[in-house]
Amino acid sequence: MLSRVANHIYWLGRYLERAENYARFIDVNFNLMQDLPVDLKEQWKPLVAATGDLDLYLRSHDTFESKQVLHFLTFDQENPNSIYSAVKSARENARIIRENLSKETWEKANELYYLLKEGEEKKIWKKEDPRAFYEKVKNQILLIYGIADSSVARVEGWYFRQLGQYLERADKTSRMLDVKYHILLPSEQEVGTPLDFLHWMALLKSVTAFNTYRRVYGNIEPSNVVEFLVLNKFFPRSIYFCLREAEKCLHQISDNLGDGYKNSAERAIGELRSKLEFAEVGEIIDFGLHEYLDNLQVKINTISDEINRNFFTIRDNFAQQSNQQE
């Protein structure tokens, strides 16, 4: 497969997953606000901080009023990570490689783009309760995934899209869990109280994990939630599960059917996956949850850089010619 085509497929997977996860980010706060006591003030600044876009937000905003944050995270075209920007980029990648996609995949990606356009025209961010809109965004992306799962041949292009999707999901699950640290962190007096329980429940619901978690662990305990979202080997949004599936995709792309690694991307992801496989939740807590997640995000970014270097960057005269044209 041409590296150019592979690159577009990979980023199609990443941008779709990014848009869906941002919709989930916003759900964290909305789910929480429905259950919090009325005298508690809404917290939106930490949500922006958890996405990593705080500096960008502060360039054009002085306050963290809910409507401003919603617009920034959903429709702001100056924010390259907003849902609108991610969907627009996903659609553009799909358009460029349209001949490599099924007709249905392109149509649903196009519909998703116009769903965002319609939401912008209706000023969804000003609605009192816009959760139905975010539910539509998530369902439309899940529909695209479902179409791909049932109609796309498991060849190189499939694995590049899955690789992008799982890497993005691992990163965003780490950030979603970090929301608990940034947004939902109670005072020492509130740890173990019903309010703390609501915080963790909202977090689990935001990643559609609440019922599955309760079946596995029963009562909600912070250490169990961390273990479930970071180390669980079976839940499809846990960081370990995502990295393991991404590693499988890399092996398929590299035609690596044995042990070990064939390139630096496989080495980087194998090293991180191995550390998580044998990690204990107590080690994470002792290290510091926020610091541990920060370190994970850096390593996931390194893996992404290695994928780009190994599969999408041409190191010869053609690369120089391409750079000159740009």
Beta strands, then each sheet from edge to edge (+ up, - down):
end
